[in-house]
Amino acid sequence: MIGLKSSYEPIYDQVVSFVGEQGRMKFVRPLYVALNKAEGGRQIALDCFKKQKSGYHQIAQKMIERDLK
């Protein structure tokens, strides 16, 4: 979270990897929000979510979609 809040770009790949492996909303939602706000991270968050969306619970899908819009 600290890396994302400071827009530390080398951490972005690790975040994308983690949200692809982990499906729990309490873990992935804050990371998507932080990545979305990070400099240069919005498109990465959108692309990653589009790819991983089907693996998340329906409620998580809706809430993350709302966060990214």
DAVENZI-V709113 format. One record per backbone hydrogen bond with DSSP energy under -0.5 kcal/mol. NH is the residue of the N-H (numbers start at 0). CO is the residue of the C=O. E is the energy in kcal/mol with one decimal. If there is no record, write none. Layout:
nh: {NH/NH}
co: {CO/CO}
e: {E/E}
This chain:
nh: {4/5/6/7/8/10/11/14/15/16/17/18/19/20/20/21/26/27/28/30/31/32/33/34/35/36/37/40/41/44/45/46/47/48/49/50/51/52/54/55/60/61/62/63/64/65/66/67/68}
co: {0/1/3/2/6/7/8/10/11/12/13/14/15/16/17/17/23/23/24/26/27/28/29/30/31/32/33/37/37/40/41/42/43/44/45/46/47/48/51/52/56/57/58/59/60/61/62/63/64}
e: {-2.7/-1.7/-1.5/-3.3/-1.2/-1.9/-1.6/-2.0/-2.5/-2.2/-2.3/-2.6/-1.0/-1.2/-0.6/-2.8/-1.4/-2.4/-2.2/-0.7/-2.5/-2.4/-2.4/-2.8/-2.5/-1.6/-1.4/-2.2/-0.6/-2.7/-2.4/-2.6/-2.6/-2.5/-2.3/-1.8/-2.5/-2.1/-2.0/-1.7/-2.7/-2.2/-2.4/-2.6/-2.4/-2.1/-2.0/-2.1/-0.9}
